[in-house]
Amino acid sequence: MQEFKAEEILEGLQNRDTDVLDYIYRNFFNQIKVFIVQNDGTDEDAKDIYQDAILVIYQKTRKENLILSCSFNTYLYSVCRLLWLKQLEYRKLNKTIIEESAKFIELDDDVANVYRTNERYMLYQDHFKRLSYSCQKILELFLARIQLKEIARILRLKSDDYVKKRKHQCKEKLIASIKNDPRFKEIMKQ
Amino acid sequence: MNKSYNQIEDFLDGNLIGKELSIFISQKELDKELAKEIELRFEVNELIKDNGFFELREKLELQRNESYVNSSIIKFRKDLFKTWHFAAASFALILVVGGLWYILSNKPYSTEKLVSKYYKPAHPLLQVRSAEIKSDDALATAFKYYKDNDFNSALKYFNSLENQMTAKFYSGVCFIELEQYDDAIESFTAVINDNDNLFVEQANWYLGLIYLMDNQKNKAIEQFEKISKDENYYTSQAKEILKYLN
């Protein structure tokens, strides 16, 4: 199987490269699973935490020039470790002794902040996907700064004004649907 | 919060200027609820713009599902070798081999699974426009039937508007639902050849799925390869399907 250096992994993540994602999973997931299962978690918890950690690292590579001072394996393990400790805290399962399955580094608060933003993103995304196809398209085109006239042409809507009106309706529908989700209040409390 | 949602959206879209903008900004500083609402709507916009996050999340989900299938197989193998009841194991092995032979020789199992995973009938459009009011009525009636899953009646109206690509596209979906695949292919091909409408990407996608439904594997591969080379909503899904098919 192809081997990747840490920089190549980060670049691959940024490009959502399937080979890189497979490589990370095959090489590093097991260690994370061992850590989580040893510390009161299940296989499913391990998969959740792994996914969350990959999304956190992806966002960090996009928002800053992430340069690792350790191996990718150690960084991923450290992110998963931090997210799992937060999860234990949330579940009120504070452990005094943590069983480690690998080396880790201390991470700054930014990782936890990115995770919280991702949680909100996932909630928004779930509701966006529930909108009608035409609503999704109109919002995407509008936010891509496509001119109203062009949107009207593409979506075969009668006028610029009508595009604006539809955009408004779709956005309000999305926001209302997000606010009605019980997860919304929960996430906003944090 | 005193500000209307319209004004917040205008602010986020960059449509507030001059005095109106400065008043809005100073109110935002004072009103925490307003600031929160702006933050929420801003983040939602950022999410919609971020195709990468969507794509990565889907890929991770797929990876998770694949690993579930693989680990189930591994677990089954471990359990099998643990037992001393060799005869029972042999019998199970015959069943598995038989099942695999059936799957490999008939193939519809994997194709059906793929289709059920990826096929969803298109949402009916809520608002449609055309040059003539009469056409609008026909389209609205067609969508009414379409929403009620009465695809035969919907087709009558869609077919009466044969020059409209919206109607052509949805007639294709109706044909899929009625398992009239040749007619569906004809409708989607017309939409793709027109190439000046909203439905080209979707029509290409459905065409690939029809080939899967109709067990035309080579044509399906060809179609999904074509989609995977484009940059649109269906690109990553086409690549995923190709992984299964190849």
Chai-1 contact restraints between the chains, C-beta under 6 A:
chainA,res_idxA,chainB,res_idxB,connection_type,confidence,min_distance_angstrom,max_distance_angstrom,comment,restraint_id
A,R16,B,E55,contact,1.0,0.0,6.0,A-B,restraint_1
A,R16,B,L56,contact,1.0,0.0,6.0,A-B,restraint_2
A,L21,B,K59,contact,1.0,0.0,6.0,A-B,restraint_3
A,Y25,B,Q63,contact,1.0,0.0,6.0,A-B,restraint_4
A,K47,B,R64,contact,1.0,0.0,6.0,A-B,restraint_5
A,Q51,B,L60,contact,1.0,0.0,6.0,A-B,restraint_6
A,Y58,B,L56,contact,1.0,0.0,6.0,A-B,restraint_7
A,Y121,B,L47,contact,1.0,0.0,6.0,A-B,restraint_8
A,Y121,B,F53,contact,1.0,0.0,6.0,A-B,restraint_9
A,Y124,B,V44,contact,1.0,0.0,6.0,A-B,restraint_10
A,Y124,B,L47,contact,1.0,0.0,6.0,A-B,restraint_11
A,S132,B,H123,contact,1.0,0.0,6.0,A-B,restraint_12
A,Y133,B,H123,contact,1.0,0.0,6.0,A-B,restraint_13
A,S134,B,L125,contact,1.0,0.0,6.0,A-B,restraint_14
A,L139,B,I48,contact,1.0,0.0,6.0,A-B,restraint_15
A,L143,B,N45,contact,1.0,0.0,6.0,A-B,restraint_16
A,L143,B,I48,contact,1.0,0.0,6.0,A-B,restraint_17
A,L143,B,K49,contact,1.0,0.0,6.0,A-B,restraint_18
A,I154,B,L198,contact,1.0,0.0,6.0,A-B,restraint_19
A,L155,B,L198,contact,1.0,0.0,6.0,A-B,restraint_20
A,R156,B,R129,contact,1.0,0.0,6.0,A-B,restraint_21
A,K158,B,R129,contact,1.0,0.0,6.0,A-B,restraint_22
